[in-house]
Every structure is written in structure tokens, then in C-alpha cells.
């Protein structure tokens, strides 16, 4: 079934966006990315390490996967804007996963700094994909600021707690005119399927794959979960009922 | 002159360009960006950007993350 994902004027046939953090080696990461069939994958920007062996960028280029730099580790709008500009220079892309976190313990987004950074980056010509809390009002403000998608968390980064407030995710999906991408908190395949069943356009995950016992297998599981969840959303679930409804004819 | 590159204070020959400073860390021709005293410097301007005593240079690249 032809059902492409459209973000910022670009189309993707995969609705699974991968992160690269936490993989034990580039080789394990490579196999997981292939198994996931992802077409868009995040990287972080850090100081050059002269002793670093291998490059995640070379790997993504070789596999034809589009790179999505993030601003992970930034606590203020000005830091995030600077990192986004450095990423644009280094990677020749104006796409950015905008992260502005409030503190190290929760890694929750700082909504005020996030919105400020989003406005500045949109004005500077960036395609901004903000990592946000599951607040429908903030999601709307980010969309109004010109973001190309909104990426609410299911639960804190790396927690694997799944989607703690599915009702809020539904509210965001209901009113959003841009793709809603469930970002953060996915623990296992069913979480990814639920995100898609709630109407999210895509799922972004890293830890649940890269730190799984078998990253490659979990990546394959996530690929199927995202596809299955999307199909179920399009198909439309039956209403929940209090009592049984016989599936065999009562007469005859 | 003394220039801080990625947090490390180094003694460099006067008149060194940003291109030369980046080369101290990496020979990669792509995937690298540099900031001088907090301002992002476009790659096309690296050659013509002369470093001065007390400058702070940041050289970044993509790593696993997110």
C-alpha cells in the first residue's frame, strides 16, 4: 500500500525514524538500521575527537539514509540555535531535530526555550522538528511558529515507559496540521504500534533498539510494529463495547 | 599566541588561519563545522579567517546520538 510520509516537502516510505545513540558499535548500529528500513536517522553534534574510529556519518551516507542532526545537550535557545547552525554547516542540511532540555535528570523539554529556538530557526530557514512535551497547547504553538512537524514524547528519553498520556497524544494528532511524530519513551514494539494507532505519522526511537539484547531483531520488530499500527489506524478500530457481540450468526 | 581549541589551550604560531587550526584535529574534508568565539564560520571563510591571541575555536562533527 502506497502511504508515504510527507515532512517539509520531502516524502519517505518508512515511518520509522531512528536515533543512533546507545549502540555498542557502528557494526551493530549498521545492522539495526538496515533491519529497521529507516530512511531518516538522527545524529548529535559534538567536538571532533581526533582518536575516533569510524564515522556514523559515513555509515549513513553509505546506506543512503538521510541525516537528521539534533541539538541534544542544549539547555537554552541560544545554545540550540548555535548547534543547529553548526550542524547545517557540517552536514549541509537545514533540517534539525530541535531539543532544548530543562535538566539532566528528566531530560524533559524546556517549553519556553524550545519555542524561542523554534521561532529563531524557522526565521533562519531551517526545517524544524521539535522534540516537545505531550502538551497539546505547546504543540499548537510550535506548529504556529512554522515547525515542519511536532514530536511529542511518550515518556522521558530512554525510560522505555511507553506512552504515558495517550489521550494527550490523540489531542495533539486531532488538531495538528503537520505530522505528529512520537519521540521518546518507546520501550518495545507494542508501544510503537500504539503510537501509530493513535494517529501519529511516524515514530522516532533509539534506546529501545540500540540497547535491546538484539538491536537488529528489535529494529525489525519496530519496523513491523510501525507498519502494523499505521494500517490499523487507517483501517479504523471497532468501537469498544461493554458486552459481547456474537461473531457467529445466532439463527439457523 | 594562545588559542583554545575544543577546550584545550594551545600555543600556535601567529597568523594561523582557521583552516590550519581545524587541520590540527581532523583531516576530514566534510562533516565538520567550526565556530570562532561562538560565531559559526562558514567553511568558505575558513582560509581567510585569521586567529588572534585568546581566540576560542570549537570544531564539531556528527556522532552517534538521539
HADDOCK unambig.tbl for C-alpha pairs under 7 A between the chains (distance, minus, plus):
assign (segid A and resid 19 and name CA) (segid B and resid 65 and name CA) 6.24 0.50 0.50
assign (segid A and resid 19 and name CA) (segid B and resid 66 and name CA) 4.76 0.50 0.50
assign (segid A and resid 20 and name CA) (segid B and resid 64 and name CA) 4.90 0.50 0.50
assign (segid A and resid 20 and name CA) (segid B and resid 65 and name CA) 4.97 0.50 0.50
assign (segid A and resid 20 and name CA) (segid B and resid 66 and name CA) 6.02 0.50 0.50
assign (segid A and resid 21 and name CA) (segid B and resid 64 and name CA) 4.84 0.50 0.50
assign (segid A and resid 21 and name CA) (segid B and resid 65 and name CA) 3.68 0.50 0.50
assign (segid A and resid 21 and name CA) (segid B and resid 66 and name CA) 5.33 0.50 0.50
assign (segid A and resid 42 and name CA) (segid B and resid 65 and name CA) 6.65 0.50 0.50
assign (segid A and resid 42 and name CA) (segid B and resid 66 and name CA) 5.70 0.50 0.50
assign (segid A and resid 43 and name CA) (segid B and resid 62 and name CA) 5.92 0.50 0.50
assign (segid A and resid 43 and name CA) (segid B and resid 63 and name CA) 5.77 0.50 0.50
assign (segid A and resid 43 and name CA) (segid B and resid 64 and name CA) 5.25 0.50 0.50
assign (segid A and resid 43 and name CA) (segid B and resid 65 and name CA) 4.78 0.50 0.50
assign (segid A and resid 43 and name CA) (segid B and resid 66 and name CA) 5.97 0.50 0.50
assign (segid A and resid 44 and name CA) (segid B and resid 62 and name CA) 5.54 0.50 0.50
assign (segid A and resid 44 and name CA) (segid B and resid 63 and name CA) 5.29 0.50 0.50
assign (segid A and resid 44 and name CA) (segid B and resid 64 and name CA) 5.98 0.50 0.50
assign (segid A and resid 44 and name CA) (segid B and resid 65 and name CA) 4.68 0.50 0.50
assign (segid A and resid 44 and name CA) (segid B and resid 66 and name CA) 6.35 0.50 0.50
assign (segid A and resid 45 and name CA) (segid B and resid 60 and name CA) 6.13 0.50 0.50
assign (segid A and resid 45 and name CA) (segid B and resid 61 and name CA) 5.44 0.50 0.50
assign (segid A and resid 45 and name CA) (segid B and resid 62 and name CA) 4.65 0.50 0.50
assign (segid A and resid 45 and name CA) (segid B and resid 63 and name CA) 6.01 0.50 0.50
assign (segid A and resid 46 and name CA) (segid B and resid 60 and name CA) 5.14 0.50 0.50
assign (segid A and resid 46 and name CA) (segid B and resid 61 and name CA) 5.67 0.50 0.50
assign (segid A and resid 46 and name CA) (segid B and resid 62 and name CA) 6.38 0.50 0.50
assign (segid A and resid 46 and name CA) (segid B and resid 63 and name CA) 6.48 0.50 0.50
assign (segid A and resid 47 and name CA) (segid B and resid 6 and name CA) 6.38 0.50 0.50
assign (segid A and resid 47 and name CA) (segid B and resid 58 and name CA) 6.97 0.50 0.50
assign (segid A and resid 47 and name CA) (segid B and resid 59 and name CA) 5.61 0.50 0.50
assign (segid A and resid 47 and name CA) (segid B and resid 60 and name CA) 4.26 0.50 0.50
assign (segid A and resid 47 and name CA) (segid B and resid 61 and name CA) 6.25 0.50 0.50
assign (segid A and resid 48 and name CA) (segid B and resid 25 and name CA) 6.95 0.50 0.50
assign (segid A and resid 48 and name CA) (segid B and resid 59 and name CA) 5.91 0.50 0.50
assign (segid A and resid 48 and name CA) (segid B and resid 60 and name CA) 5.10 0.50 0.50
assign (segid A and resid 48 and name CA) (segid B and resid 61 and name CA) 5.56 0.50 0.50
assign (segid A and resid 50 and name CA) (segid B and resid 25 and name CA) 5.48 0.50 0.50
assign (segid A and resid 50 and name CA) (segid B and resid 26 and name CA) 6.01 0.50 0.50
assign (segid A and resid 56 and name CA) (segid B and resid 63 and name CA) 6.08 0.50 0.50
assign (segid A and resid 56 and name CA) (segid B and resid 64 and name CA) 6.20 0.50 0.50
assign (segid A and resid 57 and name CA) (segid B and resid 62 and name CA) 6.47 0.50 0.50
assign (segid A and resid 70 and name CA) (segid B and resid 66 and name CA) 6.78 0.50 0.50
assign (segid A and resid 72 and name CA) (segid B and resid 66 and name CA) 6.90 0.50 0.50
assign (segid A and resid 85 and name CA) (segid B and resid 40 and name CA) 6.92 0.50 0.50
assign (segid A and resid 86 and name CA) (segid B and resid 33 and name CA) 5.48 0.50 0.50
assign (segid A and resid 86 and name CA) (segid B and resid 34 and name CA) 6.89 0.50 0.50
assign (segid A and resid 86 and name CA) (segid B and resid 40 and name CA) 6.21 0.50 0.50
assign (segid A and resid 87 and name CA) (segid B and resid 33 and name CA) 7.00 0.50 0.50
assign (segid A and resid 89 and name CA) (segid B and resid 33 and name CA) 5.63 0.50 0.50
assign (segid A and resid 89 and name CA) (segid B and resid 42 and name CA) 6.60 0.50 0.50
assign (segid A and resid 90 and name CA) (segid B and resid 30 and name CA) 6.76 0.50 0.50
assign (segid A and resid 90 and name CA) (segid B and resid 31 and name CA) 4.43 0.50 0.50
assign (segid A and resid 90 and name CA) (segid B and resid 32 and name CA) 4.44 0.50 0.50
assign (segid A and resid 90 and name CA) (segid B and resid 33 and name CA) 4.51 0.50 0.50
assign (segid A and resid 90 and name CA) (segid B and resid 61 and name CA) 6.67 0.50 0.50
assign (segid A and resid 91 and name CA) (segid B and resid 31 and name CA) 5.22 0.50 0.50
assign (segid A and resid 206 and name CA) (segid B and resid 66 and name CA) 6.68 0.50 0.50
